[in-house]
Amino acid sequence: MKKPLIIIIGLLLAVTVGRALLKLTVVQDKMLERGTAILAKSTATPIAESDSLRVYVCGSASPLGMAKAQACIAVITPEHFYLIDSGAGSSNNINRLALPTARLQGLLITHFHSDHIAEIYEVNLLSWVSGRAKPLTIYGPRGVDEVTNAVNAGYRLDRSYRTAHHGTDLLPPALGILEHQTIMPGVILEDGDLKISAYAAEHSPVEPAVGYRFDYRDRSVVISGDSNVTADTLKIAEGADLILHDALSIATVTALSEAMSATGQPRRSKIMADVMDYHASTESLIDLGEKSDVGMVSFYHLVPAPPNSLVEDIFLRGTPDNYLLAKDLMWFELPIDGADIIVNHP
């Protein structure tokens, strides 16, 4: 009995002494020096070179679940870097992933719900500060001009302050102003080995809304944005290696709506019920996999974002082995001249 007691007392003394040491200036300064060195090294180390098509999850959540970042996917090849949507919290994950923002070529917006456009300017600022050589183009369906012009106007003073503070050599004013391009379903961009296609999404009353397919050499990925599964989804997904699709758990959202109603929260209950008609249910996505030749299906923009492993299991009920839940900071590597999909977990 005495030995465990001695160990406990020793641990308590060690914790007490450790806390006391952390109050000493010399200890704080040394820890600050080491911590900043580690941080500087991490930001100076870019992602490793690769010939693969890479897909990074910078945001996996919907508005129902703000513990995680909202919708944002990065697609990177040796010569290209595009983002799809930029929800709240996504720019922080872009930093954490050490993505090469200085060579960001465009931000593709699926539609104009707030959780897909909240950090357009943060992405612009991040890549501007990193040394992007050209103005950032925002691609999107009809209405992208209105959104882009509003962001430019709303942050005009911010841009002027930053250029005045850091100088025009570091932050050229013209590179802080967003450009825009309105797109329609079909091929929207071809650059070397990369082809980007847009397809019509079903997200009524949001109209128009789109999703995107990236084809790079012999590999491909589809990013849905928000949409029910439609004939257009089946067509664009055919033969894709990887599809990231918004996913809604009917069981979970129904339970939430009923619980809100039972506790006297009719407004929240109705909002919960309303979202079920314009997001793809997990059941419909299982059907998508059965009807199309897709290598892997990853649920993202999760409605609601799972707070624990129980809800994660509910999302994955009945799914085949090639289905998984996307999580912030997860990334996929699709090597060229093969069929492998390497899933990297944070």
HUQUIFEN-V693064 format. One record per backbone hydrogen bond with DSSP energy under -1.0 kcal/mol. NH is the residue of the N-H (numbers start at 1). CO is the residue of the C=O. Records with the same first field share a line. If there is no record, write none. Layout:
NH=CO / CO
This chain:
5=1
6=2
7=3
8=4
9=5
10=6
11=7
12=8
13=9
14=10
15=11
16=12
17=13
18=14
19=15
20=16
21=17
22=18
23=20
24=21
28=24
29=25
30=26
31=27
32=28
33=29
34=30
35=31
36=32
37=33
38=34
39=35
40=36
41=37
42=38
43=39
44=40
53=334
54=76
55=332
56=74
57=330
58=72
59=72
61=69
62=302
65=63
68=65
70=88
72=59
73=84
74=56
75=82
76=54
77=80
82=75
83=106
84=73
85=108
86=116
87=71
90=87
93=89
94=90
95=91
96=92
97=93
98=95
99=94
101=99
103=100
104=101
105=81
107=137
108=83
109=139
116=113
118=114
119=86
120=117
123=119
124=120
125=121
126=122
127=123
128=124
129=125
130=126
131=128
132=127
138=179
139=107
140=181
144=141
147=143
148=144
149=145
150=146
151=147
152=148
153=149
154=150
155=151
156=153
159=155
160=156
161=157
162=158
163=159
164=160
165=161
166=162
167=163
171=167
175=172
176=173
179=136
181=138
183=140
186=198
188=196
189=196
191=194
194=191
195=215
196=189
197=213
198=186
199=211
201=209
206=203
210=110
211=199
212=223
213=197
214=221
215=195
216=219
217=193
219=216
221=214
222=242
223=212
224=244
228=202
234=230
235=231
236=232
237=233
240=237
242=220
243=296
244=222
245=298
247=300
248=280
249=303
253=249
254=250
255=251
256=252
257=253
258=254
259=255
260=256
261=257
262=258
263=259
264=261
265=260
269=265
270=266
271=267
272=268
273=269
274=270
275=271
276=273
277=274
278=275
282=248
285=281
286=282
287=283
288=284
289=285
290=286
291=287
292=288
294=292
295=240
296=241
297=322
298=243
299=324
300=245
302=60
303=247
305=64
312=308
313=309
314=310
315=311
316=312
317=314
319=316
323=320
324=297
326=299
329=57
330=327
331=344
332=55
333=342
334=53
342=333
344=331
